[in-house]
């Protein structure tokens, strides 16, 4: 009987080792690609202070094997620019995770909500075709720059119309994402609070400062972590 018990203990140990080895083998290197405009490239701060870099660094500090292999975002890009210039580069990068923050420049250039919604629909369809798993796509709403010093000056008498259309853009973003089971981080409320503190806005009076982007990273990181675990 004792020999049988020892044999069982030995087999259990072997099974535990094999299970642990299998779990370790499943832990893979996460290739992360960021899509968007100036808010994603980190305009107003150093590239190393952009929120995608900060999120990646913080997750690495927690032992998660994630790498920001490419930040395809570009200053001034609209949804149309993203479709034409960022999406074609995505498939070759073979990402395991993609974040998407786009729409501020559509809004600023007077693109109507229907056109924006159609383009955003196209972007998410294309992302689903590349990523296959909606869990590996994270959408972020458009920040509200209307309350920053430069934003107020830019909007002038168009404030009410622009502000309403931005809310409509974000409503469409959330609707399209949820329809596909894609997670959303709502940046809009935080961006409004940040406008009350000049230290959280860059000297251009429009984009966040390094501290501002760090706060964005704090908000976004849990969703990124959930997507890769």
SULRAQUI-V412857 format. One record per pair of residues at least 12 apart in sequence whose C-alpha atoms are under 10 Angstrom apart, sorted by the first residue. I is the first residue (numbers start at 0). J is the second residue. D is the distance in Angstrom with one decimal. If there is no record, write none. Layout:
I,J,D + I,J,D
This chain:
26,63,9.1 + 26,64,8.3 + 26,227,9.9 + 26,228,8.9 + 27,63,9.3 + 27,64,7.1 + 27,65,8.7 + 27,95,9.6 + 27,227,9.6 + 28,63,8.5 + 28,64,5.2 + 28,65,5.9 + 28,66,7.6 + 28,95,8.6 + 28,227,9.8 + 29,63,8.4 + 29,64,6.0 + 29,65,4.4 + 29,66,6.1 + 29,67,8.5 + 29,68,9.3 + 29,94,7.6 + 29,95,5.6 + 29,96,7.1 + 29,227,7.3 + 29,228,9.8 + 30,64,8.9 + 30,65,6.2 + 30,66,5.4 + 30,67,6.4 + 30,68,6.0 + 30,69,8.8 + 30,92,8.3 + 30,93,7.4 + 30,94,4.9 + 30,95,5.0 + 30,96,6.4 + 30,97,8.7 + 30,227,9.9 + 31,51,9.1 + 31,55,8.6 + 31,65,6.9 + 31,66,5.8 + 31,67,4.7 + 31,68,5.8 + 31,69,7.1 + 31,70,8.6 + 31,92,9.1 + 31,93,9.0 + 31,94,5.5 + 31,95,6.0 + 31,96,4.8 + 31,97,5.9 + 31,98,8.1 + 31,135,9.5 + 31,223,9.8 + 31,227,9.7 + 32,51,8.9 + 32,66,8.6 + 32,67,5.9 + 32,68,6.0 + 32,69,5.1 + 32,70,5.8 + 32,71,7.2 + 32,72,9.5 + 32,89,7.8 + 32,92,7.9 + 32,93,8.9 + 32,94,6.1 + 32,95,8.1 + 32,96,6.4 + 32,97,5.0 + 32,98,6.8 + 32,99,9.1 + 32,136,10.0 + 33,50,10.0 + 33,51,6.9 + 33,52,9.6 + 33,67,7.7 + 33,68,8.7 + 33,69,6.6 + 33,70,4.7 + 33,71,6.0 + 33,72,6.7 + 33,85,9.6 + 33,89,9.6 + 33,94,9.6 + 33,96,8.4 + 33,97,5.7 + 33,98,5.0 + 33,99,6.4 + 33,100,8.4 + 33,137,9.7 + 34,51,9.9 + 34,69,8.9 + 34,70,6.5 + 34,71,5.3 + 34,72,5.0 + 34,73,8.5 + 34,81,7.6 + 34,85,7.0 + 34,86,8.4 + 34,89,9.1 + 34,97,7.2 + 34,98,6.0 + 34,99,4.9 + 34,100,6.5 + 34,101,7.7 + 34,138,9.8 + 35,70,8.4 + 35,71,7.0 + 35,72,4.3 + 35,73,6.6 + 35,74,8.6 + 35,75,9.4 + 35,76,7.2 + 35,77,8.2 + 35,78,8.4 + 35,80,9.5 + 35,81,7.0 + 35,85,8.4 + 35,98,8.2 + 35,99,5.8 + 35,100,4.9 + 35,101,4.9 + 35,102,8.3 + 35,103,9.7 + 35,139,9.8 + 36,70,9.9 + 36,71,8.5 + 36,72,4.8 + 36,73,4.7 + 36,74,5.1 + 36,75,6.0 + 36,76,5.1 + 36,77,7.3 + 36,78,9.1 + 36,80,9.4 + 36,81,8.4 + 36,99,9.3 + 36,100,7.2 + 36,101,6.1 + 36,102,8.2 + 36,103,8.1 + 36,104,8.0 + 37,49,9.7 + 37,72,6.7 + 37,73,5.7 + 37,74,4.2 + 37,75,6.4 + 37,76,7.6 + 37,100,9.5 + 37,101,9.1 + 37,103,9.1 + 37,104,9.2 + 37,206,8.2 + 38,50,8.6 + 38,72,8.3 + 38,73,8.8 + 38,74,8.0 + 38,75,9.5 + 38,100,7.6 + 38,101,8.4 + 38,103,8.8 + 38,141,9.0 + 38,142,8.6 + 38,205,9.9 + 38,206,7.0 + 38,207,8.1 + 38,212,8.8 + 39,51,7.0 + 39,52,9.6 + 39,70,7.9 + 39,71,8.8 + 39,72,6.0 + 39,73,7.9 + 39,74,8.8 + 39,98,9.3 + 39,99,8.5 + 39,100,6.8 + 39,101,8.6 + 39,212,9.3 + 40,52,9.4 + 40,70,6.8 + 40,71,7.8 + 40,72,5.4 + 40,73,6.3 + 40,74,7.3 + 41,72,9.1 + 41,73,9.4 + 41,74,9.1 + 41,206,8.2 + 41,207,8.1 + 41,208,8.8 + 41,209,8.5 + 41,212,7.6 + 42,73,9.3 + 42,74,7.6 + 42,201,8.6 + 42,203,9.3 + 42,205,9.4 + 42,206,6.5 + 42,207,7.9 + 42,208,8.6 + 42,209,9.6 + 42,212,9.8 + 43,200,8.0 + 43,201,5.1 + 43,202,7.1 + 43,203,6.9 + 43,204,8.8 + 43,205,8.1 + 43,206,5.5 + 43,207,6.1 + 43,208,5.7 + 43,209,7.5 + 43,211,9.7 + 43,212,9.3 + 44,200,9.6 + 44,201,7.1 + 44,202,9.4 + 44,206,8.5 + 44,207,7.5 + 44,208,5.6 + 44,209,5.3 + 44,210,9.0 + 44,211,9.3 + 44,212,8.2 + 45,208,9.1 + 45,209,7.4 + 46,70,9.9 + 46,209,9.6 + 47,209,9.2 + 48,208,8.8 + 48,209,5.7 + 48,210,8.5 + 48,211,9.6 + 48,212,7.0 + 48,213,7.4 + 48,216,9.7 + 49,70,9.9 + 49,207,9.5 + 49,208,9.3 + 49,209,7.3 + 49,210,9.9 + 49,211,9.5 + 49,212,6.1 + 49,213,7.8 + 49,215,9.3 + 49,216,8.5 + 50,209,8.7 + 50,210,10.0 + 50,211,9.0 + 50,212,5.3 + 50,213,6.2 + 50,214,8.4 + 50,215,6.3 + 50,216,5.0 + 50,217,8.7 + 50,218,9.9 + 50,219,8.4 + 50,220,9.1 + 51,67,7.4 + 51,69,9.9 + 51,70,7.9 + 51,98,8.6 + 51,212,9.1 + 51,213,9.7 + 51,215,9.4 + 51,216,7.2 + 51,219,9.0 + 51,220,9.0 + 51,223,9.9 + 52,66,9.1 + 52,67,6.9 + 52,70,9.0 + 52,212,10.0 + 52,213,9.8 + 52,216,8.7 + 53,209,9.9 + 53,212,8.3 + 53,213,6.8 + 53,214,9.8 + 53,215,9.3 + 53,216,6.2 + 53,217,8.8 + 53,220,8.9 + 54,67,9.4 + 54,212,9.9 + 54,213,8.4 + 54,215,9.0 + 54,216,5.3 + 54,217,7.5 + 54,218,9.5 + 54,219,7.5 + 54,220,5.5 + 54,221,9.2 + 54,223,8.0 + 54,224,9.1 + 55,67,6.6 + 55,216,9.1 + 55,220,8.3 + 55,223,9.0 + 55,224,9.6 + 57,216,8.9 + 57,217,9.2 + 57,220,8.1 + 58,220,7.7 + 58,221,9.4 + 58,223,8.8 + 58,224,7.2 + 61,224,10.0 + 63,224,8.5 + 63,227,8.6 + 63,228,8.5 + 64,227,9.4 + 65,95,9.4 + 65,96,9.3 + 65,224,9.8 + 65,227,8.5 + 66,94,9.9 + 66,95,9.9 + 66,96,9.9 + 67,94,9.4 + 67,96,9.4 + 67,97,9.8 + 68,92,7.8 + 68,93,9.6 + 68,94,8.2 + 69,88,9.8 + 69,89,9.2 + 69,92,8.0 + 69,94,9.2 + 70,85,9.6 + 70,97,9.9 + 70,98,9.7 + 71,84,8.7 + 71,85,6.0 + 71,86,8.9 + 71,88,8.3 + 71,89,8.5 + 72,84,9.6 + 72,85,7.4 + 72,99,9.2 + 72,100,8.9 + 72,101,9.0 + 73,85,8.9 + 74,104,9.2 + 75,102,9.9 + 75,103,8.6 + 75,104,6.1 + 75,105,9.2 + 75,107,9.8 + 76,101,7.9 + 76,102,8.4 + 76,103,8.7 + 76,104,6.4 + 76,105,8.2 + 77,101,6.7 + 77,102,6.0 + 77,103,7.4 + 77,104,5.3 + 77,105,5.3 + 77,106,8.8 + 77,107,9.5 + 77,108,8.9 + 77,110,9.4 + 77,115,9.2 + 77,118,9.6 + 78,100,9.7 + 78,101,6.3 + 78,102,6.2 + 78,103,9.2 + 78,104,8.2 + 78,105,6.9 + 78,110,10.0 + 78,114,9.7 + 78,115,7.3 + 78,116,9.6 + 78,117,9.7 + 78,118,6.2 + 78,119,6.7 + 78,121,9.4 + 78,122,7.8 + 79,102,9.7 + 79,105,8.6 + 79,114,9.9 + 79,115,8.8 + 79,118,6.8 + 79,119,8.9 + 79,121,9.8 + 79,122,9.2 + 80,105,9.9 + 81,99,10.0 + 81,101,8.2 + 81,102,9.9 + 81,118,9.6 + 81,119,9.9 + 81,122,8.1 + 82,118,8.0 + 82,119,9.1 + 82,121,8.1 + 82,122,6.5 + 82,125,8.8 + 86,122,7.9 + 86,125,7.7 + 86,126,7.9 + 86,129,9.5 + 87,125,9.8 + 89,125,10.0 + 89,126,8.7 + 89,129,8.0 + 89,130,9.8 + 90,126,9.2 + 90,128,9.6 + 90,129,6.3 + 90,130,8.8 + 91,129,9.9 + 93,129,8.4 + 93,130,8.6 + 94,129,8.7 + 94,130,7.6 + 94,135,8.9 + 95,129,9.8 + 95,130,7.2 + 95,132,9.4 + 95,134,9.9 + 95,135,6.4 + 95,136,8.8 + 95,226,9.5 + 95,227,8.1 + 96,130,7.8 + 96,132,9.5 + 96,133,9.7 + 96,134,8.5 + 96,135,4.7 + 96,136,5.9 + 96,137,7.9 + 96,223,8.3 + 96,226,7.6 + 96,227,7.4 + 97,126,8.3 + 97,130,8.2 + 97,133,9.9 + 97,134,9.7 + 97,135,6.4 + 97,136,5.0 + 97,137,6.3 + 97,138,8.6 + 97,223,9.3 + 97,226,9.7 + 98,135,8.5 + 98,136,5.9 + 98,137,4.7 + 98,138,5.8 + 98,139,7.4 + 98,183,9.8 + 98,219,9.9 + 98,223,8.4 + 99,122,9.3 + 99,123,9.2 + 99,126,9.7 + 99,136,7.7 + 99,137,6.3 + 99,138,4.9 + 99,139,6.1 + 99,140,8.7 + 99,183,9.6 + 100,137,8.9 + 100,138,6.3 + 100,139,5.0 + 100,140,6.4 + 100,141,6.6 + 100,142,9.2 + 100,172,9.7 + 100,184,9.8 + 100,186,9.7 + 101,119,8.6 + 101,138,9.0 + 101,139,8.0 + 101,140,7.8 + 101,141,6.7 + 101,142,9.7 + 101,172,9.4 + 102,115,7.7 + 102,116,9.9 + 102,118,9.9 + 102,119,8.6 + 102,140,8.5 + 102,141,6.3 + 102,142,9.3 + 102,165,8.6 + 102,168,7.5 + 102,169,8.7 + 102,172,9.2 + 103,140,9.6 + 103,141,6.2 + 103,142,7.7 + 103,143,8.5 + 103,144,8.8 + 103,165,8.0 + 103,168,9.1 + 104,141,9.9 + 105,165,9.6 + 105,168,9.3 + 106,141,9.6 + 106,161,7.3 + 106,162,9.3 + 106,164,7.3 + 106,165,6.5 + 106,168,8.0 + 107,153,9.1 + 107,154,8.8 + 107,161,8.0 + 107,165,9.2 + 109,161,8.4 + 109,164,9.3 + 110,164,9.5 + 111,164,7.9 + 111,167,9.8 + 111,168,9.0 + 112,164,6.9 + 112,165,8.6 + 112,166,9.9 + 112,167,6.8 + 112,168,6.1 + 112,169,9.8 + 112,170,10.0 + 112,171,8.2 + 113,167,9.7 + 113,168,9.1 + 113,171,9.2 + 115,167,9.9 + 115,168,7.2 + 115,171,8.5 + 115,172,9.3 + 116,167,9.4 + 116,168,7.3 + 116,169,9.7 + 116,170,9.6 + 116,171,6.1 + 116,172,7.5 + 116,174,9.6 + 116,175,8.2 + 117,171,9.5 + 117,175,9.8 + 119,168,9.5 + 119,171,8.3 + 119,172,7.2 + 119,175,7.7 + 119,176,9.4 + 120,171,9.0 + 120,172,8.6 + 120,174,9.8 + 120,175,6.4 + 120,176,8.7 + 121,175,9.9 + 123,136,8.9 + 123,138,9.3 + 123,172,9.7 + 123,175,7.7 + 123,176,7.5 + 123,179,8.4 + 123,181,9.1 + 124,175,9.6 + 124,179,8.9 + 127,179,8.5 + 127,181,9.5 + 132,179,9.7 + 132,180,9.2 + 132,181,8.9 + 133,176,9.0 + 133,177,9.8 + 133,179,6.8 + 133,180,5.9 + 133,181,5.1 + 133,182,7.9 + 133,226,9.2 + 134,179,9.6 + 134,180,7.4 + 134,181,6.1 + 134,182,7.1 + 134,222,9.9 + 134,223,9.6 + 134,225,8.6 + 134,226,5.6 + 134,227,8.3 + 135,181,8.1 + 135,182,8.9 + 135,223,8.6 + 135,225,9.4 + 135,226,5.6 + 135,227,7.1 + 136,176,9.2 + 136,180,9.3 + 136,181,6.1 + 136,182,7.2 + 136,183,9.1 + 136,223,9.0 + 136,226,7.7 + 136,227,10.0 + 137,176,8.6 + 137,181,6.3 + 137,182,5.4 + 137,183,6.0 + 137,184,7.6 + 137,219,9.3 + 137,222,7.6 + 137,223,7.2 + 137,226,7.8 + 138,172,7.9 + 138,173,8.2 + 138,175,9.8 + 138,176,7.0 + 138,177,9.8 + 138,181,7.1 + 138,182,6.3 + 138,183,4.8 + 138,184,6.4 + 138,185,8.6 + 138,219,9.9 + 138,222,9.8 + 139,169,9.1 + 139,172,8.3 + 139,173,8.7 + 139,176,9.7 + 139,182,8.6 + 139,183,5.6 + 139,184,4.8 + 139,185,6.0 + 139,186,6.5 + 139,187,9.1 + 139,219,8.3 + 140,165,9.8 + 140,166,9.6 + 140,168,8.6 + 140,169,5.7 + 140,170,8.8 + 140,171,9.7 + 140,172,6.8 + 140,173,7.6 + 140,183,7.3 + 140,184,6.5 + 140,185,5.1 + 140,186,5.5 + 140,187,6.4 + 140,188,9.8 + 141,165,7.7 + 141,166,8.8 + 141,168,8.0 + 141,169,6.4 + 141,172,8.8 + 141,184,9.8 + 141,185,8.0 + 141,186,6.6 + 141,187,6.2 + 141,190,9.0 + 142,165,8.9 + 142,166,9.9 + 142,169,9.1 + 142,185,8.5 + 142,186,5.6 + 142,187,4.6 + 142,188,7.9 + 142,189,8.0 + 142,190,5.4 + 142,191,7.7 + 142,206,9.6 + 143,162,8.1 + 143,165,7.7 + 143,166,8.9 + 143,186,8.4 + 143,187,5.7 + 143,188,8.0 + 143,189,8.8 + 143,190,5.8 + 143,191,6.0 + 143,192,9.6 + 143,193,9.7 + 143,194,8.8 + 143,205,9.8 + 144,162,9.5 + 144,187,9.2 + 144,190,7.3 + 144,191,7.5 + 144,193,9.7 + 144,194,7.7 + 144,200,10.0 + 144,204,9.0 + 144,205,6.3 + 144,206,7.7 + 144,207,9.4 + 145,158,7.3 + 145,159,9.8 + 145,161,8.5 + 145,162,7.2 + 145,165,9.7 + 145,190,9.7 + 145,191,8.4 + 145,194,8.7 + 145,205,8.7 + 146,158,9.6 + 146,162,10.0 + 146,190,8.9 + 146,191,6.8 + 146,192,9.2 + 146,193,9.2 + 146,194,5.8 + 146,195,8.0 + 146,204,9.8 + 146,205,9.1 + 147,190,9.4 + 147,191,8.5 + 147,193,8.7 + 147,194,5.2 + 147,195,7.9 + 147,196,9.3 + 147,197,8.5 + 147,200,7.7 + 147,201,10.0 + 147,203,9.7 + 147,204,6.1 + 147,205,6.0 + 147,206,8.6 + 147,207,9.7 + 148,194,8.2 + 148,195,9.9 + 148,197,9.0 + 148,200,9.2 + 148,202,10.0 + 148,203,8.8 + 148,204,5.4 + 148,205,7.1 + 149,202,9.7 + 149,203,7.2 + 149,204,4.9 + 149,205,5.5 + 149,206,9.3 + 150,194,9.8 + 150,203,9.9 + 150,204,7.3 + 150,205,6.0 + 150,206,9.5 + 151,204,9.6 + 151,205,9.4 + 152,204,9.9 + 153,205,9.7 + 165,187,9.7 + 166,187,8.9 + 169,185,8.6 + 169,186,9.8 + 169,187,8.4 + 173,185,8.6 + 181,226,9.9 + 182,222,7.6 + 182,223,9.5 + 182,225,9.8 + 182,226,8.6 + 183,219,9.4 + 183,222,8.2 + 184,215,9.9 + 184,218,7.7 + 184,219,6.4 + 184,220,9.7 + 184,221,9.6 + 184,222,7.3 + 184,223,9.7 + 185,218,8.8 + 185,219,8.9 + 186,215,7.4 + 186,218,7.9 + 186,219,8.4 + 189,211,9.6 + 189,214,8.5 + 189,215,7.9 + 189,218,8.7 + 190,206,9.9 + 190,207,8.6 + 190,211,8.6 + 190,214,9.5 + 190,215,8.5 + 193,207,8.3 + 193,210,9.9 + 193,211,7.1 + 193,214,9.1 + 194,206,9.9 + 194,207,8.9 + 194,211,9.6 + 196,211,9.4 + 197,211,9.7 + 198,210,7.4 + 198,211,7.8 + 199,211,4.4 + 199,212,8.0 + 199,213,9.3 + 199,214,8.8 + 200,212,9.1
